[in-house]
């Protein structure tokens, strides 16, 4: 199980590595607004947090997403492979 500290560090690494210009464009802010967010002077609203989480970063090029704690995330290519295997199995093509 992942600790809360590990989750916080992962989130922090993602958020701090997103280029300021990307955040500014996504949130429709100027450089000063982004600077205030990065310094902690201004927080992110819930909607803004979701937008920034989904932005790509060097640590997570596809962005981050939130899912329930007991769920399982499957990468799109893995999902497609499982779907193809299931379809072949149902059609009698896998033995």
C-alpha positions, 0 to 999 in steps of 0.5 A, spaced: 500 500 500 502 506 498 503 511 504 500 518 504 507 521 504 508 517 497 502 520 494 504 527 496 511 527 494 508 524 487 503 529 486 508 535 488 513 532 483 508 532 478 505 539 479 512 542 480 515 540 474 509 542 469 512 548 466 509 555 468 506 557 461 502 550 461 499 552 467 498 559 465 494 557 459 490 552 462 488 556 468 488 563 463 492 566 468 498 571 467 505 569 469 504 573 476 498 568 478 502 562 476 508 565 481 503 566 486 500 559 486 507 556 486 509 560 492 503 558 496 500 565 496 494 563 492 491 556 492 488 552 487 480 552 486 478 545 486 476 545 478 483 548 477 486 543 481 483 537 476 485 541 470 492 542 473 493 534 475 491 532 468 496 536 465 502 533 462 509 533 466 516 530 465 514 525 471 507 523 468 507 525 460 500 523 460 498 527 466 495 524 473 488 522 474 484 520 480 481 513 481 477 510 487 482 507 492 480 500 491 480 500 483 485 498 478 487 502 473 489 499 466 493 502 461 490 503 454 494 498 450 493 493 456 486 494 455 486 493 448 490 487 448 485 484 453 479 486 449 482 483 443 483 476 447 476 476 450 473 477 443 477 472 440 475 467 446 468 469 445 468 467 437 472 461 439 479 463 436 483 462 442 484 455 445 
